[in-house]
Amino acid sequence: MTRAASVTARKWAVVSSLLAPVALIGGWTVAAAARPGFDQVRQTISALAAVGAPNRWIMTAGLAVVGVCHVVTAAGLTGARPAGRVLLAVGGVGSAAVAAVPEPLGGHAIAAAVAFGALSVWPAVAGAPGVRSSWVATVVLVGCLAGFWWSSQAGHLVGLTERVLAGAQVCWPAIAVLAGRPPSG
């Protein structure tokens, strides 16, 4: 039996892992559409939920849902290593904190750093759905994180690189959950 075949997840973890990308990507899409002139390539996701932003509740709700989903998925991904599950939950709490502490409030950047950091490394630590794929995922996610950091320092394509990073991070839990499920039938 391969490592991937031994990863198990509760049925509700499947639901939460699939809801997270819908909440995040749907949230930033709807929030940006509700804000004429918003540039998703240059402006961050956090700008959509910032203090004083029009319709900020849309992105705030999306981030909060993502945070809860990551915690629920971590609790239900029973076949993954416990330390990896803890990191996924920490990433979820960090995501919820990003929603609770919007820009420009103090602590926003710290919450975002915790979320992005934990969500970049949890796959390798969890070993789900398999050791090799988890390490590849972590290398890709850390590369995306480095790209986002670089773009934020350069002030160029910050929104785009953040969306690539956040999109990849929010999809991996679903991949880990679904790849480890036994075939039905």
N, CA, C and O of each residue as an XYZ file, in Angstrom:
740
protein
N       0.855     -1.180      0.000
C       0.000      0.000      0.000
C       0.894      1.234      0.000
O       1.833      1.329      0.791
N       0.601      2.168     -0.881
C       1.385      3.399     -0.944
C       0.921      4.374      0.120
O      -0.158      4.239      0.697
N       1.778      5.366      0.362
C       1.426      6.400      1.339
C       0.147      7.111      0.924
O      -0.702      7.398      1.767
N       0.000      7.397     -0.351
C      -1.190      8.109     -0.828
C      -2.458      7.328     -0.520
O      -3.480      7.922     -0.177
N      -2.408      6.010     -0.637
C      -3.599      5.203     -0.393
C      -3.950      5.157      1.088
O      -5.088      4.849      1.442
N      -2.997      5.457      1.954
C      -3.268      5.369      3.383
C      -3.777      6.674      3.978
O      -4.163      6.701      5.146
N      -3.787      7.755      3.205
C      -4.282      9.028      3.708
C      -5.798      8.955      3.751
O      -6.447      8.635      2.754
N      -6.344      9.250      4.898
C      -7.787      9.227      5.041
C      -8.272     10.594      5.480
O      -7.533     11.381      6.071
N      -9.513     10.850      5.180
C     -10.132     12.106      5.593
C     -11.610     11.849      5.850
O     -12.253     11.061      5.156
N     -12.112     12.505      6.824
C     -13.539     12.406      7.112
C     -14.317     13.095      5.987
O     -13.790     13.989      5.324
N     -15.564     12.682      5.773
C     -16.358     13.240      4.680
C     -16.525     14.751      4.806
O     -16.509     15.458      3.798
N     -16.684     15.253      6.021
C     -16.847     16.694      6.192
C     -15.560     17.445      5.879
O     -15.606     18.634      5.564
N     -14.409     16.774      5.958
C     -13.146     17.417      5.568
C     -13.079     17.577      4.052
O     -12.471     18.522      3.548
N     -13.699     16.662      3.335
C     -13.773     16.799      1.882
C     -14.557     18.066      1.549
O     -14.131     18.866      0.715
N     -15.690     18.241      2.197
C     -16.531     19.416      1.949
C     -15.765     20.697      2.288
O     -15.754     21.638      1.494
N     -15.131     20.740      3.451
C     -14.417     21.964      3.840
C     -13.243     22.247      2.921
O     -12.960     23.406      2.619
N     -12.554     21.203      2.470
C     -11.411     21.420      1.581
C     -11.850     21.947      0.220
O     -11.107     22.690     -0.422
N     -13.036     21.577     -0.226
C     -13.563     22.067     -1.505
C     -14.210     23.445     -1.375
O     -14.227     24.216     -2.334
N     -14.733     23.753     -0.208
C     -15.358     25.058      0.018
C     -14.309     26.174      0.101
O     -14.576     27.297     -0.326
N     -13.140     25.884      0.637
C     -12.118     26.921      0.826
C     -11.737     27.632     -0.478
O     -11.735     28.862     -0.498
N     -11.415     26.919     -1.569
C     -11.085     27.639     -2.802
C     -12.254     28.446     -3.359
O     -12.060     29.522     -3.926
N     -13.461     27.922     -3.195
C     -14.643     28.660     -3.663
C     -14.770     29.968     -2.886
O     -15.040     31.016     -3.472
N     -14.576     29.907     -1.569
C     -14.702     31.102     -0.743
C     -13.620     32.130     -1.059
O     -13.904     33.325     -1.142
N     -12.380     31.672     -1.236
C     -11.297     32.624     -1.471
C     -11.346     33.192     -2.889
O     -11.396     34.409     -3.072
N     -11.333     32.323     -3.876
C     -11.290     32.788     -5.264
C     -12.605     33.473     -5.631
O     -12.610     34.500     -6.310
N     -13.712     32.901     -5.181
C     -15.005     33.556     -5.387
C     -15.073     34.889     -4.662
O     -15.604     35.866     -5.192
N     -14.537     34.927     -3.454
C     -14.542     36.170     -2.674
C     -13.763     37.277     -3.354
O     -14.252     38.400     -3.472
N     -12.540     36.966     -3.807
C     -11.772     38.051     -4.430
C     -12.346     38.439     -5.791
O     -12.201     39.586     -6.213
N     -12.990     37.506     -6.480
C     -13.598     37.818     -7.777
C     -14.819     38.716     -7.610
O     -14.953     39.723     -8.305
N     -15.704     38.352     -6.692
C     -16.924     39.135     -6.460
C     -16.576     40.491     -5.850
O     -17.133     41.510     -6.259
N     -15.662     40.519     -4.878
C     -15.285     41.785     -4.237
C     -14.645     42.737     -5.238
O     -14.917     43.937     -5.207
N     -13.803     42.223     -6.121
C     -13.169     43.084     -7.128
C     -14.199     43.588     -8.141
O     -14.135     44.739     -8.572
N     -15.137     42.737     -8.516
C     -16.180     43.147     -9.466
C     -17.076     44.232     -8.870
O     -17.600     45.081     -9.591
N     -17.246     44.197     -7.552
C     -18.081     45.186     -6.874
C     -17.339     46.499     -6.625
O     -17.894     47.443     -6.064
N     -16.091     46.541     -7.046
C     -15.263     47.733     -6.805
C     -14.675     48.221     -8.142
O     -13.568     47.828     -8.510
N     -15.401     49.062     -8.852
C     -14.929     49.551    -10.154
C     -13.530     50.169    -10.045
O     -13.226     50.920     -9.118
N     -12.700     49.825    -11.020
C     -11.354     50.378    -11.050
C     -10.334     49.588    -10.249
O      -9.149     49.922    -10.261
N     -10.775     48.543     -9.551
C      -9.829     47.746     -8.770
C      -8.959     46.942     -9.722
O      -9.470     46.316    -10.651
N      -7.653     46.953     -9.502
C      -6.696     46.264    -10.364
C      -6.175     45.019     -9.651
O      -5.334     45.118     -8.757
N      -6.676     43.844    -10.045
C      -6.290     42.599     -9.380
C      -4.841     42.203     -9.644
O      -4.287     41.376     -8.920
N      -4.232     42.770    -10.649
C      -2.835     42.472    -10.944
C      -1.905     43.258    -10.018
O      -0.843     42.768     -9.636
N      -2.306     44.463     -9.665
C      -1.435     45.327     -8.867
C      -1.865     45.484     -7.408
O      -1.044     45.839     -6.562
N      -3.136     45.227     -7.102
C      -3.637     45.439     -5.747
C      -3.881     44.105     -5.046
O      -4.263     43.118     -5.675
N      -3.656     44.095     -3.741
C      -3.717     42.860     -2.973
C      -5.150     42.454     -2.622
O      -6.095     43.238     -2.711
N      -5.254     41.213     -2.227
C      -6.517     40.690     -1.713
C      -6.914     41.466     -0.462
O      -8.088     41.780     -0.263
N      -5.938     41.771      0.371
C      -6.208     42.504      1.613
C      -6.799     43.880      1.348
O      -7.566     44.392      2.163
N      -6.449     44.489      0.211
C      -7.014     45.798     -0.123
C      -8.524     45.717     -0.315
O      -9.233     46.700     -0.102
N      -9.017     44.550     -0.717
C     -10.453     44.366     -0.882
C     -11.188     44.310      0.457
O     -12.387     44.579      0.520
N     -10.474     43.963      1.520
C     -11.079     43.855      2.850
C     -10.576     44.944      3.802
O     -10.854     44.903      5.001
N      -9.841     45.910      3.268
C      -9.230     46.945      4.100
C     -10.277     47.840      4.751
O     -11.394     47.981      4.253
N      -9.896     48.438      5.867
C     -10.753     49.402      6.542
C     -11.113     50.500      5.538
O     -10.236     51.082      4.900
N     -12.394     50.770      5.408
C     -12.854     51.814      4.500
C     -13.079     51.370      3.065
O     -13.587     52.149      2.259
N     -12.714     50.139      2.724
C     -12.935     49.651      1.361
C     -14.425     49.422      1.140
O     -15.115     48.893      2.011
N     -14.922     49.829     -0.041
C     -16.342     49.567     -0.307
C     -16.600     48.053     -0.389
O     -15.804     47.304     -0.954
N     -17.696     47.639      0.171
C     -18.093     46.222      0.158
C     -17.022     45.309      0.761
O     -16.864     44.169      0.322
N     -16.294     45.795      1.752
C     -15.212     45.012      2.358
C     -15.710     43.721      2.988
O     -14.943     42.772      3.153
N     -16.962     43.680      3.333
C     -17.524     42.494      3.972
C     -17.406     41.255      3.078
O     -17.318     40.136      3.584
N     -17.404     41.444      1.758
C     -17.345     40.300      0.849
C     -16.022     39.550      1.035
O     -16.013     38.338      1.251
N     -14.911     40.279      0.950
C     -13.601     39.624      1.081
C     -13.346     39.214      2.522
O     -12.708     38.191      2.774
N     -13.842     40.011      3.475
C     -13.689     39.639      4.884
C     -14.375     38.305      5.154
O     -13.807     37.437      5.818
N     -15.583     38.140      4.647
C     -16.303     36.875      4.823
C     -15.563     35.740      4.126
O     -15.440     34.646      4.677
N     -15.073     35.993      2.922
C     -14.331     34.964      2.192
C     -13.111     34.485      2.967
O     -12.873     33.282      3.072
N     -12.341     35.416      3.506
C     -11.150     35.053      4.284
C     -11.512     34.298      5.560
O     -10.837     33.340      5.938
N     -12.586     34.739      6.221
C     -13.015     34.056      7.442
C     -13.446     32.624      7.144
O     -13.099     31.705      7.886
N     -14.193     32.430      6.070
C     -14.632     31.085      5.683
C     -13.417     30.206      5.365
O     -13.361     29.048      5.779
N     -12.453     30.755      4.635
C     -11.237     30.000      4.324
C     -10.538     29.562      5.603
O     -10.111     28.413      5.718
N     -10.420     30.468      6.556
C      -9.764     30.129      7.819
C     -10.459     28.980      8.528
O      -9.811     28.038      8.982
N     -11.774     29.061      8.621
C     -12.540     27.989      9.271
C     -12.390     26.693      8.490
O     -12.212     25.629      9.083
N     -12.458     26.769      7.171
C     -12.328     25.563      6.338
C     -10.984     24.875      6.558
O     -10.930     23.649      6.657
N      -9.906     25.640      6.634
C      -8.596     25.031      6.852
C      -8.526     24.323      8.210
O      -7.948     23.242      8.319
N      -9.106     24.923      9.225
C      -9.111     24.291     10.553
C      -9.932     23.005     10.518
O      -9.515     21.982     11.061
N     -11.096     23.060      9.878
C     -11.948     21.867      9.773
C     -11.251     20.777      8.959
O     -11.276     19.607      9.342
N     -10.634     21.152      7.849
C      -9.921     20.175      7.025
C      -8.782     19.544      7.815
O      -8.575     18.332      7.752
N      -8.053     20.357      8.551
C      -6.944     19.837      9.369
C      -7.456     18.816     10.382
O      -6.819     17.787     10.609
N      -8.591     19.098     10.981
C      -9.160     18.168     11.961
C      -9.595     16.859     11.302
O      -9.519     15.794     11.914
N     -10.045     16.944     10.067
C     -10.572     15.752      9.402
C      -9.601     14.993      8.530
O      -9.935     13.910      8.049
N      -8.410     15.519      8.310
C      -7.413     14.849      7.460
C      -6.634     13.860      8.321
O      -5.452     14.055      8.603
N      -7.308     12.814      8.725
C      -6.789     11.908      9.748
C      -5.573     11.097      9.321
O      -4.818     10.629     10.174
N      -5.369     10.922      8.034
C      -4.230     10.132      7.587
C      -2.935     10.908      7.451
O      -1.891     10.316      7.176
N      -2.979     12.218      7.637
C      -1.776     13.045      7.538
C      -1.050     13.085      8.875
O      -1.641     12.840      9.926
N       0.232     13.397      8.819
C       1.004     13.518     10.056
C       0.441     14.653     10.914
O       0.071     15.703     10.389
N       0.376     14.446     12.227
C      -0.210     15.450     13.122
C       0.446     16.839     13.031
O      -0.260     17.847     13.069
N       1.754     16.908     12.915
C       2.415     18.221     12.855
C       1.980     18.989     11.609
O       1.826     20.210     11.658
N       1.783     18.292     10.505
C       1.304     18.935      9.290
C      -0.123     19.428      9.429
O      -0.477     20.500      8.938
N      -0.936     18.632     10.105
C      -2.318     19.045     10.355
C      -2.361     20.287     11.237
O      -3.193     21.173     11.036
N      -1.458     20.345     12.215
C      -1.380     21.531     13.077
C      -0.995     22.751     12.241
O      -1.573     23.824     12.413
N      -0.024     22.597     11.336
C       0.376     23.727     10.488
C      -0.765     24.181      9.581
O      -0.941     25.381      9.373
N      -1.539     23.250      9.041
C      -2.692     23.629      8.240
C      -3.688     24.419      9.092
O      -4.227     25.430      8.641
N      -3.930     23.967     10.306
C      -4.832     24.687     11.207
C      -4.274     26.068     11.562
O      -5.028     27.038     11.634
N      -2.965     26.165     11.784
C      -2.338     27.469     12.062
C      -2.538     28.397     10.864
O      -2.844     29.578     11.031
N      -2.364     27.857      9.656
C      -2.629     28.650      8.456
C      -4.070     29.124      8.403
O      -4.347     30.244      7.972
N      -4.987     28.272      8.842
C      -6.395     28.656      8.896
C      -6.665     29.745      9.909
O      -7.400     30.692      9.630
N      -6.078     29.617     11.077
C      -6.241     30.652     12.103
C      -5.625     31.965     11.607
O      -6.187     33.041     11.815
N      -4.465     31.863     10.950
C      -3.846     33.060     10.385
C      -4.733     33.715      9.334
O      -4.840     34.940      9.281
N      -5.370     32.896      8.498
C      -6.284     33.431      7.481
C      -7.480     34.135      8.128
O      -7.893     35.205      7.681
N      -8.026     33.534      9.167
C      -9.130     34.167      9.889
C      -8.670     35.458     10.557
O      -9.422     36.430     10.616
N      -7.437     35.470     11.059
C      -6.889     36.691     11.673
C      -6.709     37.789     10.637
O      -6.895     38.965     10.948
N      -6.350     37.423      9.406
C      -6.245     38.414      8.328
C      -7.613     39.072      8.120
O      -7.690     40.277      7.882
N      -8.678     38.296      8.208
C     -10.029     38.843      8.082
C     -10.388     39.713      9.277
O     -11.037     40.748      9.124
N      -9.967     39.297     10.462
C     -10.332     40.010     11.688
C      -9.506     41.277     11.906
O      -9.956     42.199     12.587
N      -8.314     41.329     11.340
C      -7.414     42.477     11.532
C      -7.074     43.027     10.135
O      -6.003     42.747      9.596
N      -7.994     43.808      9.559
C      -7.772     44.280      8.185
C      -6.681     45.349      8.094
O      -6.307     45.974      9.086
N      -6.182     45.535      6.854
C      -5.266     46.648      6.605
C      -5.986     47.930      6.964
O      -7.197     47.979      6.751
N      -5.381     48.938      7.472
C      -3.972     49.069      7.827
C      -3.706     48.807      9.305
O      -2.694     49.261      9.838
N      -4.591     48.088      9.966
C      -4.436     47.848     11.395
C      -3.158     47.063     11.692
O      -2.738     46.205     10.916
N      -2.558     47.381     12.834
C      -1.370     46.659     13.268
C      -1.699     45.190     13.461
O      -2.775     44.847     13.952
N      -0.801     44.350     13.086
C      -1.004     42.918     13.221
C      -1.449     42.259     11.924
O      -1.358     41.039     11.792
N      -1.932     43.049     10.961
C      -2.387     42.459      9.700
C      -1.248     41.744      8.980
O      -1.397     40.607      8.533
N      -0.123     42.419      8.874
C       1.022     41.823      8.165
C       1.529     40.575      8.886
O       1.951     39.613      8.245
N       1.487     40.591     10.215
C       1.927     39.423     10.980
C       0.984     38.250     10.733
O       1.429     37.123     10.517
N      -0.325     38.519     10.765
C      -1.307     37.459     10.511
C      -1.122     36.888      9.108
O      -1.179     35.672      8.924
N      -0.903     37.750      8.120
C      -0.699     37.293      6.749
C       0.582     36.463      6.631
O       0.603     35.445      5.940
N       1.643     36.900      7.305
C       2.913     36.155      7.257
C       2.757     34.771      7.885
O       3.278     33.787      7.360
N       2.043     34.695      9.003
C       1.807     33.400      9.653
C       1.007     32.495      8.723
O       1.348     31.327      8.540
N      -0.059     33.038      8.136
C      -0.898     32.233      7.245
C      -0.104     31.768      6.030
O      -0.090     30.577      5.719
N       0.554     32.694      5.343
C       1.307     32.326      4.147
C       2.437     31.351      4.471
O       2.677     30.410      3.715
N       3.122     31.567      5.573
C       4.222     30.679      5.946
C       3.750     29.275      6.273
O       4.283     28.299      5.745
N       2.752     29.166      7.140
C       2.241     27.846      7.534
C       1.643     27.106      6.344
O       1.844     25.900      6.193
N       0.908     27.826      5.500
C       0.271     27.177      4.362
C       1.261     26.795      3.266
O       0.942     25.984      2.396
N       2.453     27.371      3.303
C       3.488     26.994      2.329
C       4.218     25.717      2.718
O       4.651     24.965      1.845
N       4.360     25.461      4.012
C       5.173     24.317      4.442
C       4.374     23.122      4.953
O       4.934     22.036      5.105
N       3.098     23.292      5.218
C       2.336     22.191      5.814
C       2.330     20.923      4.958
O       2.343     19.830      5.523
N       2.309     21.013      3.608
C       2.242     19.758      2.853
C       3.407     18.810      3.146
O       3.193     17.617      3.365
N       4.642     19.335      3.153
C       5.807     18.469      3.396
C       5.776     17.885      4.800
O       6.157     16.733      5.010
N       5.325     18.679      5.753
C       5.274     18.202      7.134
C       4.168     17.153      7.296
O       4.321     16.194      8.051
N       3.056     17.345      6.579
C       1.928     16.416      6.678
C       2.168     15.116      5.924
O       1.682     14.058      6.325
N       2.920     15.199      4.830
C       3.150     14.006      4.024
C       1.906     13.500      3.336
O       1.795     12.307      3.052
N       0.955     14.398      3.061
C      -0.301     13.978      2.439
C      -0.489     14.720      1.132
O      -0.321     15.939      1.092
N      -0.831     14.026      0.067
C      -1.259     12.639      0.015
C      -0.103     11.639     -0.058
O      -0.311     10.448      0.170
N       1.084     12.092     -0.363
C       2.252     11.221     -0.393
C       3.483     12.052     -0.095
O       3.454     13.275     -0.235
N       4.558     11.408      0.313
C       5.755     12.142      0.708
C       6.318     12.944     -0.466
O       6.599     14.135     -0.329
N       6.482     12.297     -1.608
C       7.084     12.980     -2.757
C       6.216     14.151     -3.223
O       6.720     15.259     -3.411
N       4.927     13.916     -3.408
C       4.042     14.983     -3.890
C       3.948     16.118     -2.880
O       3.815     17.281     -3.261
N       4.015     15.789     -1.609
C       3.959     16.824     -0.575
C       5.185     17.720     -0.604
O       5.087     18.933     -0.420
N       6.342     17.108     -0.838
C       7.569     17.908     -0.941
C       7.546     18.765     -2.196
O       7.977     19.918     -2.166
N       7.050     18.219     -3.291
C       6.946     19.005     -4.521
C       5.997     20.191     -4.290
O       6.293     21.317     -4.691
N       4.873     19.930     -3.650
C       3.927     21.007     -3.349
C       4.580     22.085     -2.504
O       4.406     23.274     -2.773
N       5.330     21.685     -1.485
C       5.983     22.663     -0.623
C       7.016     23.479     -1.393
O       7.108     24.692     -1.206
N       7.784     22.834     -2.247
C       8.770     23.573     -3.054
C       8.057     24.595     -3.939
O       8.495     25.741     -4.037
N       6.966     24.190     -4.578
C       6.211     25.107     -5.428
C       5.632     26.251     -4.593
O       5.730     27.415     -4.982
N       5.032     25.923     -3.451
C       4.416     26.958     -2.612
C       5.452     27.925     -2.051
O       5.213     29.132     -2.012
N       6.590     27.414     -1.621
C       7.646     28.298     -1.124
C       8.173     29.165     -2.270
O       8.492     30.337     -2.065
N       8.266     28.601     -3.464
C       8.658     29.397     -4.626
C       7.664     30.509     -4.908
O       8.058     31.637     -5.204
N       6.372     30.198     -4.817
C       5.334     31.219     -4.992
C       5.423     32.283     -3.895
O       5.244     33.473     -4.155
N       5.701     31.840     -2.672
C       5.852     32.775     -1.557
C       7.033     33.713     -1.800
O       6.934     34.915     -1.555
N       8.144     33.167     -2.279
C       9.321     33.991     -2.590
C       8.989     34.985     -3.711
O       9.399     36.144     -3.659
N       8.256     34.531     -4.708
C       7.849     35.416     -5.790
C       6.960     36.539     -5.302
O       7.107     37.682     -5.735
N       6.039     36.226     -4.404
C       5.172     37.255     -3.832
C       5.994     38.239     -3.012
O       5.797     39.450     -3.114
N       6.913     37.728     -2.199
C       7.754     38.616     -1.393
C       8.551     39.547     -2.314
O       8.609     40.756     -2.090
N       9.162     38.970     -3.348
C       9.951     39.776     -4.267
C       9.090     40.846     -4.927
O       9.499     42.004     -5.004
N       7.911     40.476     -5.402
C       7.051     41.450     -6.070
C       6.577     42.529     -5.107
O       6.413     43.683     -5.503
N       6.357     42.165     -3.848
C       5.940     43.185     -2.878
C       7.073     44.167     -2.593
O       6.825     45.348     -2.349
N       8.306     43.687     -2.623
C       9.451     44.576     -2.436
C       9.651     45.476     -3.665
O      10.001     46.649     -3.536
N       9.429     44.919     -4.834
C       9.611     45.663     -6.075
C       8.395     46.538     -6.400
O       8.486     47.452     -7.220
N       7.270     46.256     -5.761
C       6.052     47.000     -6.041
C       5.494     46.708     -7.427
O       4.869     47.570     -8.044
N       5.719     45.508     -7.910
C       5.333     45.158     -9.263
C       4.536     43.848     -9.263
O       5.021     42.839     -8.752
N       3.359     43.847     -9.811
C       2.512     42.652     -9.939
C       2.180     42.004     -8.591
O       2.038     40.785     -8.502
N       2.060     42.808     -7.570
C       1.819     42.283     -6.220
C       0.507     41.506     -6.151
O       0.457     40.424     -5.566
N      -0.539     42.043     -6.735
C      -1.833     41.365     -6.703
C      -1.806     40.034     -7.430
O      -2.368     39.046     -6.957
N      -1.152     40.012     -8.577
C      -1.070     38.775     -9.349
C      -0.295     37.695     -8.602
O      -0.759     36.561     -8.494
N       0.882     38.040     -8.087
C       1.690     37.023     -7.401
C       1.021     36.561     -6.111
O       1.149     35.399     -5.727
N       0.312     37.459     -5.446
C      -0.406     37.054     -4.236
C      -1.535     36.089     -4.591
O      -1.761     35.116     -3.871
N      -2.237     36.341     -5.677
C      -3.326     35.457     -6.071
C      -2.818     34.088     -6.513
O      -3.456     33.071     -6.243
N      -1.677     34.061     -7.187
C      -1.079     32.772     -7.557
C      -0.737     31.991     -6.286
O      -1.067     30.811     -6.170
N      -0.072     32.656     -5.334
C       0.302     32.014     -4.068
C      -0.935     31.553     -3.301
O      -1.048     30.382     -2.939
N      -1.856     32.473     -3.058
C      -3.047     32.138     -2.251
C      -3.902     31.084     -2.947
O      -4.456     30.202     -2.291
N      -4.011     31.170     -4.272
C      -4.790     30.175     -5.009
C      -4.188     28.789     -4.903
O      -4.905     27.809     -4.701
N      -2.879     28.703     -5.036
C      -2.203     27.402     -4.903
C      -2.347     26.862     -3.486
O      -2.605     25.675     -3.287
N      -2.178     27.746     -2.503
C      -2.272     27.303     -1.109
C      -3.669     26.828     -0.748
O      -3.816     25.858     -0.005
N      -4.685     27.485     -1.253
C      -6.051     27.119     -0.884
C      -6.513     25.858     -1.607
O      -7.447     25.194     -1.158
N      -5.867     25.524     -2.723
C      -6.241     24.312     -3.457
C      -5.551     23.046     -2.940
O      -6.095     21.951     -3.082
N      -4.360     23.180     -2.342
C      -3.630     21.970     -1.948
C      -4.367     21.108     -0.922
O      -4.332     19.884     -1.045
N      -5.032     21.684      0.086
C      -5.757     20.794      1.010
C      -6.773     19.901      0.295
O      -6.908     18.726      0.634
N      -7.487     20.449     -0.691
C      -8.451     19.635     -1.442
C      -7.734     18.548     -2.232
O      -8.211     17.416     -2.311
N      -6.593     18.889     -2.815
C      -5.821     17.890     -3.551
C      -5.378     16.777     -2.608
O      -5.494     15.595     -2.933
N      -4.873     17.160     -1.442
C      -4.417     16.162     -0.465
C      -5.562     15.263     -0.013
O      -5.394     14.049      0.099
N      -6.714     15.850      0.244
C      -7.869     15.080      0.695
C      -8.366     14.156     -0.418
O      -8.593     12.970     -0.181
N      -8.534     14.683     -1.615
C      -9.102     13.896     -2.697
C      -8.139     12.839     -3.236
O      -8.564     11.742     -3.598
N      -6.866     13.157     -3.292
C      -5.881     12.192     -3.803
C      -5.714     10.997     -2.874
O      -5.348      9.908     -3.314
N      -5.978     11.201     -1.610
C      -5.812     10.118     -0.644
C      -7.043      9.264     -0.443
O      -6.995      8.269      0.280
N      -8.149      9.638     -1.072
C      -9.388      8.869     -0.902
C      -9.357      7.612     -1.757
O      -8.864      7.639     -2.885
N      -9.872      6.529     -1.237
C      -9.945      5.314     -2.059
C     -10.932      5.507     -3.200
O     -11.897      6.259     -3.059
N     -10.708      4.845     -4.318
C     -11.646      4.959     -5.440
C     -13.020      4.450     -5.034
O     -13.131      3.479     -4.287
N     -14.060      5.102     -5.524
C     -15.424      4.661     -5.189
C     -15.866      3.605     -6.201
O     -15.349      3.525     -7.316
N     -16.806      2.827     -5.790
C     -17.373      1.848     -6.702
C     -17.046      0.513     -6.291
O     -17.444     -0.450     -6.948
